[in-house]
Amino acid sequence: MAPVPPVVPSVPLPPRSRSKQFHTPRNLILALCGEAGELAELVQWTRDDEVQAYLQEETNAQNLRNELADVFSYLLRIADVCGVDLEEALKDKIELNQTRYPLTLAKGSRRKYTQLKGPD
């Protein structure tokens, strides 16, 4: 996996004072879900084998960029409001998944980690 670029410090979020009353964790999480829905809507009725070509069209590519930016900005705001260091959280989650899904047991399997069995 490629390293995550350090974009968080370089992206200025709007000041909290402007929207603090509305930017509660609950409201932000619900807004993120809405934006994720808008992202999904871009390819909702497009067949898997047509998605790449669809996203190569300039308008569709720009719509994808816009929706990804919306999702990302809400994710950053939620992390900010909740005091979560996203880089650290991502590192921790990757580590956890590597222990839950060891390559020797999980490669090629769709099973959940609770269903993977090692040698007895």
N, CA, C and O atoms as CSV, one atom per row, in Angstrom:
chain,resi,resn,atom,element,x,y,z
A,1,MET,N,N,0.847,-1.180,0.000
A,1,MET,CA,C,0.000,0.000,0.000
A,1,MET,C,C,0.888,1.238,0.000
A,1,MET,O,O,1.880,1.307,0.725
A,2,ALA,N,N,0.521,2.196,-0.812
A,2,ALA,CA,C,1.277,3.452,-0.879
A,2,ALA,C,C,1.052,4.258,0.393
A,2,ALA,O,O,-0.033,4.211,0.974
A,3,PRO,N,N,2.070,4.997,0.829
A,3,PRO,CA,C,1.884,5.807,2.037
A,3,PRO,C,C,0.845,6.901,1.804
A,3,PRO,O,O,0.706,7.426,0.699
A,4,VAL,N,N,0.129,7.228,2.861
A,4,VAL,CA,C,-0.875,8.286,2.778
A,4,VAL,C,C,-0.159,9.625,2.805
A,4,VAL,O,O,0.612,9.891,3.727
A,5,PRO,N,N,-0.400,10.475,1.809
A,5,PRO,CA,C,0.275,11.774,1.807
A,5,PRO,C,C,-0.235,12.641,2.958
A,5,PRO,O,O,-1.404,12.556,3.334
A,6,PRO,N,N,0.638,13.465,3.508
A,6,PRO,CA,C,0.235,14.301,4.652
A,6,PRO,C,C,-0.606,15.497,4.205
A,6,PRO,O,O,-0.133,16.633,4.246
A,7,VAL,N,N,-1.847,15.253,3.778
A,7,VAL,CA,C,-2.691,16.341,3.290
A,7,VAL,C,C,-3.442,17.043,4.404
A,7,VAL,O,O,-3.821,18.206,4.260
A,8,VAL,N,N,-3.659,16.362,5.496
A,8,VAL,CA,C,-4.483,16.941,6.556
A,8,VAL,C,C,-3.959,18.289,7.029
A,8,VAL,O,O,-4.742,19.235,7.103
A,9,PRO,N,N,-2.664,18.428,7.355
A,9,PRO,CA,C,-2.206,19.738,7.825
A,9,PRO,C,C,-2.274,20.830,6.762
A,9,PRO,O,O,-2.355,22.010,7.102
A,10,SER,N,N,-2.242,20.459,5.477
A,10,SER,CA,C,-2.203,21.479,4.437
A,10,SER,C,C,-3.586,21.911,3.955
A,10,SER,O,O,-3.697,22.837,3.151
A,11,VAL,N,N,-4.634,21.256,4.433
A,11,VAL,CA,C,-5.990,21.611,4.019
A,11,VAL,C,C,-6.618,22.481,5.100
A,11,VAL,O,O,-6.934,21.991,6.184
A,12,PRO,N,N,-6.801,23.770,4.812
A,12,PRO,CA,C,-7.398,24.632,5.836
A,12,PRO,C,C,-8.898,24.390,5.943
A,12,PRO,O,O,-9.631,24.548,4.966
A,13,LEU,N,N,-9.347,24.010,7.124
A,13,LEU,CA,C,-10.778,23.847,7.353
A,13,LEU,C,C,-11.377,25.204,7.691
A,13,LEU,O,O,-10.702,26.048,8.280
A,14,PRO,N,N,-12.636,25.425,7.324
A,14,PRO,CA,C,-13.266,26.688,7.721
A,14,PRO,C,C,-13.262,26.802,9.242
A,14,PRO,O,O,-13.307,25.787,9.937
A,15,PRO,N,N,-13.208,28.019,9.762
A,15,PRO,CA,C,-13.184,28.175,11.220
A,15,PRO,C,C,-14.410,27.550,11.871
A,15,PRO,O,O,-15.523,27.660,11.356
A,16,ARG,N,N,-14.197,26.892,13.010
A,16,ARG,CA,C,-15.292,26.242,13.725
A,16,ARG,C,C,-16.325,27.240,14.221
A,16,ARG,O,O,-17.513,26.924,14.280
A,17,SER,N,N,-15.890,28.426,14.573
A,17,SER,CA,C,-16.798,29.412,15.159
A,17,SER,C,C,-17.950,29.749,14.218
A,17,SER,O,O,-19.035,30.115,14.669
A,18,ARG,N,N,-17.719,29.628,12.924
A,18,ARG,CA,C,-18.729,29.968,11.935
A,18,ARG,C,C,-19.903,28.997,11.940
A,18,ARG,O,O,-21.028,29.383,11.621
A,19,SER,N,N,-19.653,27.749,12.297
A,19,SER,CA,C,-20.704,26.738,12.174
A,19,SER,C,C,-20.738,25.769,13.347
A,19,SER,O,O,-21.290,24.675,13.231
A,20,LYS,N,N,-20.154,26.158,14.473
A,20,LYS,CA,C,-20.016,25.253,15.609
A,20,LYS,C,C,-21.352,24.675,16.069
A,20,LYS,O,O,-21.430,23.496,16.415
A,21,GLN,N,N,-22.400,25.492,16.075
A,21,GLN,CA,C,-23.687,25.017,16.571
A,21,GLN,C,C,-24.262,23.895,15.711
A,21,GLN,O,O,-25.037,23.076,16.205
A,22,PHE,N,N,-23.895,23.849,14.438
A,22,PHE,CA,C,-24.418,22.821,13.542
A,22,PHE,C,C,-23.464,21.643,13.392
A,22,PHE,O,O,-23.893,20.537,13.065
A,23,HIS,N,N,-22.199,21.866,13.625
A,23,HIS,CA,C,-21.194,20.827,13.388
A,23,HIS,C,C,-20.969,19.965,14.620
A,23,HIS,O,O,-19.876,19.919,15.184
A,24,THR,N,N,-22.034,19.284,15.020
A,24,THR,CA,C,-21.932,18.302,16.095
A,24,THR,C,C,-21.481,16.986,15.464
A,24,THR,O,O,-21.658,16.791,14.262
A,25,PRO,N,N,-20.905,16.084,16.250
A,25,PRO,CA,C,-20.508,14.799,15.661
A,25,PRO,C,C,-21.665,14.113,14.925
A,25,PRO,O,O,-21.482,13.607,13.818
A,26,ARG,N,N,-22.843,14.098,15.532
A,26,ARG,CA,C,-23.996,13.443,14.901
A,26,ARG,C,C,-24.322,14.078,13.554
A,26,ARG,O,O,-24.462,13.373,12.554
A,27,ASN,N,N,-24.443,15.391,13.519
A,27,ASN,CA,C,-24.794,16.074,12.272
A,27,ASN,C,C,-23.734,15.868,11.198
A,27,ASN,O,O,-24.056,15.676,10.025
A,28,LEU,N,N,-22.482,15.907,11.603
A,28,LEU,CA,C,-21.401,15.722,10.636
A,28,LEU,C,C,-21.379,14.304,10.077
A,28,LEU,O,O,-21.144,14.106,8.885
A,29,ILE,N,N,-21.624,13.325,10.935
A,29,ILE,CA,C,-21.648,11.931,10.479
A,29,ILE,C,C,-22.797,11.715,9.499
A,29,ILE,O,O,-22.636,11.038,8.483
A,30,LEU,N,N,-23.952,12.289,9.806
A,30,LEU,CA,C,-25.088,12.169,8.887
A,30,LEU,C,C,-24.803,12.879,7.566
A,30,LEU,O,O,-25.170,12.383,6.501
A,31,ALA,N,N,-24.152,14.031,7.633
A,31,ALA,CA,C,-23.788,14.752,6.409
A,31,ALA,C,C,-22.792,13.941,5.585
A,31,ALA,O,O,-22.874,13.919,4.357
A,32,LEU,N,N,-21.852,13.272,6.255
A,32,LEU,CA,C,-20.896,12.409,5.556
A,32,LEU,C,C,-21.633,11.289,4.822
A,32,LEU,O,O,-21.302,10.968,3.681
A,33,CYS,N,N,-22.624,10.701,5.474
A,33,CYS,CA,C,-23.413,9.647,4.821
A,33,CYS,C,C,-24.102,10.181,3.570
A,33,CYS,O,O,-24.150,9.502,2.544
A,34,GLY,N,N,-24.629,11.388,3.655
A,34,GLY,CA,C,-25.272,12.000,2.494
A,34,GLY,C,C,-24.296,12.202,1.359
A,34,GLY,O,O,-24.614,11.927,0.201
A,35,GLU,N,N,-23.104,12.682,1.686
A,35,GLU,CA,C,-22.086,12.896,0.652
A,35,GLU,C,C,-21.607,11.574,0.067
A,35,GLU,O,O,-21.350,11.485,-1.133
A,36,ALA,N,N,-21.485,10.544,0.906
A,36,ALA,CA,C,-21.101,9.224,0.394
A,36,ALA,C,C,-22.172,8.702,-0.559
A,36,ALA,O,O,-21.861,8.042,-1.551
A,37,GLY,N,N,-23.431,9.001,-0.256
A,37,GLY,CA,C,-24.521,8.628,-1.156
A,37,GLY,C,C,-24.410,9.334,-2.494
A,37,GLY,O,O,-24.653,8.730,-3.539
A,38,GLU,N,N,-24.041,10.619,-2.472
A,38,GLU,CA,C,-23.860,11.362,-3.720
A,38,GLU,C,C,-22.698,10.789,-4.529
A,38,GLU,O,O,-22.750,10.755,-5.758
A,39,LEU,N,N,-21.659,10.342,-3.844
A,39,LEU,CA,C,-20.527,9.701,-4.517
A,39,LEU,C,C,-20.984,8.398,-5.178
A,39,LEU,O,O,-20.663,8.137,-6.337
A,40,ALA,N,N,-21.730,7.589,-4.437
A,40,ALA,CA,C,-22.220,6.318,-4.974
A,40,ALA,C,C,-23.164,6.535,-6.148
A,40,ALA,O,O,-23.187,5.751,-7.097
A,41,GLU,N,N,-23.937,7.603,-6.070
A,41,GLU,CA,C,-24.912,7.896,-7.116
A,41,GLU,C,C,-24.248,8.103,-8.484
A,41,GLU,O,O,-24.873,7.866,-9.518
A,42,LEU,N,N,-23.000,8.539,-8.489
A,42,LEU,CA,C,-22.297,8.773,-9.758
A,42,LEU,C,C,-22.214,7.515,-10.615
A,42,LEU,O,O,-22.261,7.597,-11.842
A,43,VAL,N,N,-22.093,6.364,-9.984
A,43,VAL,CA,C,-21.928,5.112,-10.736
A,43,VAL,C,C,-23.011,4.083,-10.409
A,43,VAL,O,O,-22.908,2.919,-10.798
A,44,GLN,N,N,-24.027,4.513,-9.707
A,44,GLN,CA,C,-25.059,3.593,-9.222
A,44,GLN,C,C,-25.630,2.689,-10.309
A,44,GLN,O,O,-25.783,1.489,-10.079
A,45,TRP,N,N,-25.939,3.210,-11.449
A,45,TRP,CA,C,-26.568,2.414,-12.502
A,45,TRP,C,C,-25.609,2.134,-13.660
A,45,TRP,O,O,-26.039,1.841,-14.775
A,46,THR,N,N,-24.326,2.223,-13.388
A,46,THR,CA,C,-23.309,1.938,-14.394
A,46,THR,C,C,-22.762,0.536,-14.138
A,46,THR,O,O,-22.432,0.197,-13.001
A,47,ARG,N,N,-22.667,-0.268,-15.175
A,47,ARG,CA,C,-22.130,-1.622,-15.008
A,47,ARG,C,C,-20.656,-1.553,-14.612
A,47,ARG,O,O,-19.951,-0.614,-14.981
A,48,ASP,N,N,-20.203,-2.541,-13.866
A,48,ASP,CA,C,-18.811,-2.586,-13.414
A,48,ASP,C,C,-17.831,-2.415,-14.568
A,48,ASP,O,O,-16.844,-1.689,-14.448
A,49,ASP,N,N,-18.106,-3.086,-15.686
A,49,ASP,CA,C,-17.175,-3.030,-16.814
A,49,ASP,C,C,-17.224,-1.697,-17.565
A,49,ASP,O,O,-16.417,-1.480,-18.469
A,50,GLU,N,N,-18.145,-0.805,-17.214
A,50,GLU,CA,C,-18.256,0.501,-17.870
A,50,GLU,C,C,-17.769,1.658,-16.997
A,50,GLU,O,O,-17.643,2.785,-17.477
A,51,VAL,N,N,-17.498,1.389,-15.734
A,51,VAL,CA,C,-17.175,2.475,-14.795
A,51,VAL,C,C,-15.913,3.229,-15.196
A,51,VAL,O,O,-15.912,4.460,-15.185
A,52,GLN,N,N,-14.841,2.525,-15.551
A,52,GLN,CA,C,-13.591,3.204,-15.909
A,52,GLN,C,C,-13.792,4.164,-17.073
A,52,GLN,O,O,-13.339,5.307,-17.022
A,53,ALA,N,N,-14.467,3.705,-18.119
A,53,ALA,CA,C,-14.712,4.570,-19.279
A,53,ALA,C,C,-15.600,5.748,-18.890
A,53,ALA,O,O,-15.372,6.874,-19.332
A,54,TYR,N,N,-16.596,5.492,-18.076
A,54,TYR,CA,C,-17.506,6.548,-17.616
A,54,TYR,C,C,-16.730,7.642,-16.884
A,54,TYR,O,O,-16.963,8.832,-17.096
A,55,LEU,N,N,-15.805,7.220,-16.020
A,55,LEU,CA,C,-15.045,8.183,-15.218
A,55,LEU,C,C,-13.944,8.878,-16.009
A,55,LEU,O,O,-13.349,9.838,-15.519
A,56,GLN,N,N,-13.662,8.412,-17.223
A,56,GLN,CA,C,-12.682,9.084,-18.073
A,56,GLN,C,C,-13.268,10.324,-18.736
A,56,GLN,O,O,-12.532,11.213,-19.164
A,57,GLU,N,N,-14.587,10.381,-18.818
A,57,GLU,CA,C,-15.234,11.564,-19.397
A,57,GLU,C,C,-15.026,12.741,-18.451
A,57,GLU,O,O,-15.195,12.615,-17.238
A,58,GLU,N,N,-14.661,13.879,-19.015
A,58,GLU,CA,C,-14.258,15.044,-18.219
A,58,GLU,C,C,-15.295,15.461,-17.174
A,58,GLU,O,O,-14.950,15.690,-16.015
A,59,THR,N,N,-16.538,15.558,-17.573
A,59,THR,CA,C,-17.590,15.977,-16.635
A,59,THR,C,C,-17.739,14.977,-15.500
A,59,THR,O,O,-17.854,15.366,-14.338
A,60,ASN,N,N,-17.737,13.700,-15.830
A,60,ASN,CA,C,-17.877,12.661,-14.807
A,60,ASN,C,C,-16.666,12.640,-13.883
A,60,ASN,O,O,-16.811,12.462,-12.674
A,61,ALA,N,N,-15.477,12.819,-14.445
A,61,ALA,CA,C,-14.255,12.854,-13.631
A,61,ALA,C,C,-14.293,14.035,-12.666
A,61,ALA,O,O,-13.890,13.906,-11.510
A,62,GLN,N,N,-14.773,15.181,-13.133
A,62,GLN,CA,C,-14.869,16.356,-12.261
A,62,GLN,C,C,-15.924,16.142,-11.176
A,62,GLN,O,O,-15.723,16.544,-10.030
A,63,ASN,N,N,-17.031,15.520,-11.523
A,63,ASN,CA,C,-18.048,15.207,-10.517
A,63,ASN,C,C,-17.485,14.268,-9.456
A,63,ASN,O,O,-17.759,14.431,-8.266
A,64,LEU,N,N,-16.697,13.284,-9.890
A,64,LEU,CA,C,-16.055,12.364,-8.950
A,64,LEU,C,C,-15.127,13.124,-8.014
A,64,LEU,O,O,-15.158,12.917,-6.801
A,65,ARG,N,N,-14.301,14.002,-8.573
A,65,ARG,CA,C,-13.381,14.808,-7.750
A,65,ARG,C,C,-14.156,15.630,-6.718
A,65,ARG,O,O,-13.773,15.697,-5.550
A,66,ASN,N,N,-15.239,16.249,-7.161
A,66,ASN,CA,C,-16.032,17.081,-6.257
A,66,ASN,C,C,-16.642,16.271,-5.121
A,66,ASN,O,O,-16.603,16.689,-3.964
A,67,GLU,N,N,-17.200,15.122,-5.449
A,67,GLU,CA,C,-17.833,14.302,-4.407
A,67,GLU,C,C,-16.792,13.711,-3.458
A,67,GLU,O,O,-17.029,13.630,-2.253
A,68,LEU,N,N,-15.640,13.296,-3.992
A,68,LEU,CA,C,-14.565,12.814,-3.118
A,68,LEU,C,C,-14.106,13.920,-2.171
A,68,LEU,O,O,-13.851,13.669,-0.993
A,69,ALA,N,N,-14.004,15.135,-2.686
A,69,ALA,CA,C,-13.602,16.268,-1.842
A,69,ALA,C,C,-14.637,16.530,-0.758
A,69,ALA,O,O,-14.275,16.822,0.382
A,70,ASP,N,N,-15.918,16.430,-1.093
A,70,ASP,CA,C,-16.966,16.618,-0.089
A,70,ASP,C,C,-16.868,15.567,1.013
A,70,ASP,O,O,-16.936,15.892,2.198
A,71,VAL,N,N,-16.706,14.299,0.612
A,71,VAL,CA,C,-16.584,13.215,1.588
A,71,VAL,C,C,-15.362,13.448,2.473
A,71,VAL,O,O,-15.432,13.318,3.695
A,72,PHE,N,N,-14.253,13.789,1.844
A,72,PHE,CA,C,-13.006,13.994,2.581
A,72,PHE,C,C,-13.115,15.165,3.551
A,72,PHE,O,O,-12.628,15.082,4.678
A,73,SER,N,N,-13.748,16.251,3.123
A,73,SER,CA,C,-13.848,17.419,4.003
A,73,SER,C,C,-14.710,17.113,5.220
A,73,SER,O,O,-14.399,17.559,6.324
A,74,TYR,N,N,-15.790,16.355,5.034
A,74,TYR,CA,C,-16.597,15.966,6.199
A,74,TYR,C,C,-15.826,15.021,7.104
A,74,TYR,O,O,-15.922,15.121,8.328
A,75,LEU,N,N,-15.066,14.109,6.522
A,75,LEU,CA,C,-14.253,13.195,7.320
A,75,LEU,C,C,-13.234,13.969,8.157
A,75,LEU,O,O,-13.044,13.682,9.339
A,76,LEU,N,N,-12.587,14.945,7.538
A,76,LEU,CA,C,-11.629,15.778,8.272
A,76,LEU,C,C,-12.309,16.547,9.402
A,76,LEU,O,O,-11.771,16.641,10.505
A,77,ARG,N,N,-13.490,17.094,9.126
A,77,ARG,CA,C,-14.198,17.873,10.140
A,77,ARG,C,C,-14.635,16.986,11.305
A,77,ARG,O,O,-14.520,17.388,12.462
A,78,ILE,N,N,-15.134,15.788,11.013
A,78,ILE,CA,C,-15.529,14.863,12.079
A,78,ILE,C,C,-14.330,14.536,12.952
A,78,ILE,O,O,-14.422,14.571,14.179
A,79,ALA,N,N,-13.213,14.221,12.328
A,79,ALA,CA,C,-12.001,13.911,13.089
A,79,ALA,C,C,-11.589,15.099,13.947
A,79,ALA,O,O,-11.208,14.926,15.105
A,80,ASP,N,N,-11.662,16.291,13.394
A,80,ASP,CA,C,-11.298,17.502,14.123
A,80,ASP,C,C,-12.208,17.705,15.331
A,80,ASP,O,O,-11.729,17.925,16.443
A,81,VAL,N,N,-13.511,17.631,15.113
A,81,VAL,CA,C,-14.484,17.862,16.186
A,81,VAL,C,C,-14.373,16.790,17.275
A,81,VAL,O,O,-14.572,17.077,18.455
A,82,CYS,N,N,-14.056,15.559,16.874
A,82,CYS,CA,C,-13.978,14.451,17.830
A,82,CYS,C,C,-12.577,14.237,18.391
A,82,CYS,O,O,-12.375,13.357,19.229
A,83,GLY,N,N,-11.612,15.026,17.943
A,83,GLY,CA,C,-10.253,14.911,18.461
A,83,GLY,C,C,-9.535,13.643,18.032
A,83,GLY,O,O,-8.744,13.089,18.795
A,84,VAL,N,N,-9.803,13.183,16.825
A,84,VAL,CA,C,-9.177,11.963,16.312
A,84,VAL,C,C,-8.039,12.331,15.370
A,84,VAL,O,O,-8.220,13.116,14.438
A,85,ASP,N,N,-6.869,11.759,15.619
A,85,ASP,CA,C,-5.731,11.902,14.720
A,85,ASP,C,C,-5.912,10.854,13.624
A,85,ASP,O,O,-5.664,9.669,13.846
A,86,LEU,N,N,-6.343,11.291,12.445
A,86,LEU,CA,C,-6.664,10.348,11.371
A,86,LEU,C,C,-5.471,9.514,10.926
A,86,LEU,O,O,-5.614,8.324,10.648
A,87,GLU,N,N,-4.313,10.122,10.858
A,87,GLU,CA,C,-3.130,9.372,10.428
A,87,GLU,C,C,-2.836,8.244,11.414
A,87,GLU,O,O,-2.560,7.114,11.011
A,88,GLU,N,N,-2.895,8.555,12.694
A,88,GLU,CA,C,-2.652,7.546,13.728
A,88,GLU,C,C,-3.751,6.482,13.712
A,88,GLU,O,O,-3.469,5.291,13.846
A,89,ALA,N,N,-5.000,6.913,13.550
A,89,ALA,CA,C,-6.122,5.968,13.506
A,89,ALA,C,C,-5.978,5.009,12.330
A,89,ALA,O,O,-6.244,3.815,12.465
A,90,LEU,N,N,-5.560,5.525,11.180
A,90,LEU,CA,C,-5.380,4.682,10.004
A,90,LEU,C,C,-4.253,3.673,10.222
A,90,LEU,O,O,-4.395,2.498,9.884
A,91,LYS,N,N,-3.145,4.128,10.782
A,91,LYS,CA,C,-2.037,3.210,11.073
A,91,LYS,C,C,-2.495,2.101,12.014
A,91,LYS,O,O,-2.201,0.927,11.790
A,92,ASP,N,N,-3.221,2.482,13.075
A,92,ASP,CA,C,-3.707,1.496,14.045
A,92,ASP,C,C,-4.651,0.490,13.392
A,92,ASP,O,O,-4.575,-0.707,13.668
A,93,LYS,N,N,-5.535,0.975,12.533
A,93,LYS,CA,C,-6.511,0.091,11.888
A,93,LYS,C,C,-5.833,-0.865,10.913
A,93,LYS,O,O,-6.204,-2.036,10.835
A,94,ILE,N,N,-4.853,-0.379,10.178
A,94,ILE,CA,C,-4.108,-1.253,9.263
A,94,ILE,C,C,-3.398,-2.347,10.051
A,94,ILE,O,O,-3.405,-3.514,9.658
A,95,GLU,N,N,-2.787,-1.958,11.165
A,95,GLU,CA,C,-2.115,-2.933,12.029
A,95,GLU,C,C,-3.101,-3.981,12.538
A,95,GLU,O,O,-2.818,-5.178,12.498
A,96,LEU,N,N,-4.254,-3.528,13.014
A,96,LEU,CA,C,-5.280,-4.438,13.525
A,96,LEU,C,C,-5.733,-5.402,12.433
A,96,LEU,O,O,-5.857,-6.603,12.676
A,97,ASN,N,N,-5.981,-4.883,11.238
A,97,ASN,CA,C,-6.423,-5.745,10.141
A,97,ASN,C,C,-5.351,-6.745,9.726
A,97,ASN,O,O,-5.671,-7.858,9.306
A,98,GLN,N,N,-4.090,-6.361,9.840
A,98,GLN,CA,C,-3.016,-7.298,9.503
A,98,GLN,C,C,-2.975,-8.457,10.493
A,98,GLN,O,O,-2.624,-9.577,10.121
A,99,THR,N,N,-3.327,-8.200,11.746
A,99,THR,CA,C,-3.368,-9.302,12.713
A,99,THR,C,C,-4.644,-10.121,12.549
A,99,THR,O,O,-4.629,-11.337,12.745
A,100,ARG,N,N,-5.741,-9.470,12.194
A,100,ARG,CA,C,-7.010,-10.179,12.001
A,100,ARG,C,C,-7.008,-11.010,10.720
A,100,ARG,O,O,-7.594,-12.091,10.668
A,101,TYR,N,N,-6.358,-10.503,9.714
A,101,TYR,CA,C,-6.367,-11.150,8.402
A,101,TYR,C,C,-4.945,-11.458,7.941
A,101,TYR,O,O,-4.459,-10.841,6.992
A,102,PRO,N,N,-4.269,-12.406,8.600
A,102,PRO,CA,C,-2.908,-12.732,8.163
A,102,PRO,C,C,-2.939,-13.268,6.727
A,102,PRO,O,O,-3.827,-14.032,6.348
A,103,LEU,N,N,-1.965,-12.854,5.960
A,103,LEU,CA,C,-1.909,-13.198,4.544
A,103,LEU,C,C,-2.032,-14.703,4.311
A,103,LEU,O,O,-2.692,-15.133,3.365
A,104,THR,N,N,-1.406,-15.491,5.159
A,104,THR,CA,C,-1.422,-16.944,4.967
A,104,THR,C,C,-2.821,-17.533,5.103
A,104,THR,O,O,-3.108,-18.578,4.518
A,105,LEU,N,N,-3.698,-16.877,5.867
A,105,LEU,CA,C,-5.059,-17.389,6.047
A,105,LEU,C,C,-6.099,-16.653,5.203
A,105,LEU,O,O,-7.092,-17.246,4.782
A,106,ALA,N,N,-5.874,-15.379,4.961
A,106,ALA,CA,C,-6.918,-14.555,4.356
A,106,ALA,C,C,-6.800,-14.389,2.844
A,106,ALA,O,O,-7.783,-14.042,2.188
A,107,LYS,N,N,-5.627,-14.628,2.283
A,107,LYS,CA,C,-5.451,-14.394,0.843
A,107,LYS,C,C,-6.431,-15.247,0.045
A,107,LYS,O,O,-6.491,-16.467,0.199
A,108,GLY,N,N,-7.195,-14.575,-0.810
A,108,GLY,CA,C,-8.158,-15.263,-1.654
A,108,GLY,C,C,-9.448,-15.656,-0.952
A,108,GLY,O,O,-10.306,-16.301,-1.554
A,109,SER,N,N,-9.597,-15.277,0.310
A,109,SER,CA,C,-10.795,-15.633,1.065
A,109,SER,C,C,-11.657,-14.404,1.309
A,109,SER,O,O,-11.143,-13.300,1.488
A,110,ARG,N,N,-12.960,-14.597,1.313
A,110,ARG,CA,C,-13.864,-13.496,1.627
A,110,ARG,C,C,-14.403,-13.611,3.051
A,110,ARG,O,O,-15.278,-12.845,3.453
A,111,ARG,N,N,-13.883,-14.560,3.802
A,111,ARG,CA,C,-14.366,-14.802,5.157
A,111,ARG,C,C,-13.969,-13.685,6.113
A,111,ARG,O,O,-12.925,-13.049,5.967
A,112,LYS,N,N,-14.836,-13.469,7.094
A,112,LYS,CA,C,-14.549,-12.512,8.154
A,112,LYS,C,C,-13.477,-13.115,9.054
A,112,LYS,O,O,-13.335,-14.336,9.133
A,113,TYR,N,N,-12.724,-12.250,9.732
A,113,TYR,CA,C,-11.603,-12.729,10.544
A,113,TYR,C,C,-12.035,-13.739,11.600
A,113,TYR,O,O,-11.245,-14.599,11.988
A,114,THR,N,N,-13.273,-13.648,12.069
A,114,THR,CA,C,-13.745,-14.598,13.085
A,114,THR,C,C,-13.957,-15.993,12.500
A,114,THR,O,O,-14.110,-16.963,13.243
A,115,GLN,N,N,-13.966,-16.095,11.172
A,115,GLN,CA,C,-14.179,-17.387,10.514
A,115,GLN,C,C,-12.887,-18.001,9.973
A,115,GLN,O,O,-12.892,-19.133,9.489
A,116,LEU,N,N,-11.800,-17.271,10.054
A,116,LEU,CA,C,-10.525,-17.797,9.561
A,116,LEU,C,C,-9.942,-18.744,10.598
A,116,LEU,O,O,-9.933,-18.446,11.792
A,117,LYS,N,N,-9.467,-19.859,10.141
A,117,LYS,CA,C,-8.889,-20.851,11.054
A,117,LYS,C,C,-7.429,-21.078,10.701
A,117,LYS,O,O,-7.076,-21.272,9.538
A,118,GLY,N,N,-6.602,-21.051,11.714
A,118,GLY,CA,C,-5.194,-21.357,11.534
A,118,GLY,C,C,-4.951,-22.823,11.820
A,118,GLY,O,O,-5.872,-23.554,12.186
A,119,PRO,N,N,-3.712,-23.253,11.653
A,119,PRO,CA,C,-3.399,-24.648,11.971
A,119,PRO,C,C,-3.568,-24.888,13.466
A,119,PRO,O,O,-3.145,-24.071,14.285
A,120,ASP,N,N,-4.185,-26.009,13.818
A,120,ASP,CA,C,-4.429,-26.332,15.240
A,120,ASP,C,C,-3.230,-26.937,15.899
A,120,ASP,O,O,-3.276,-27.262,17.086
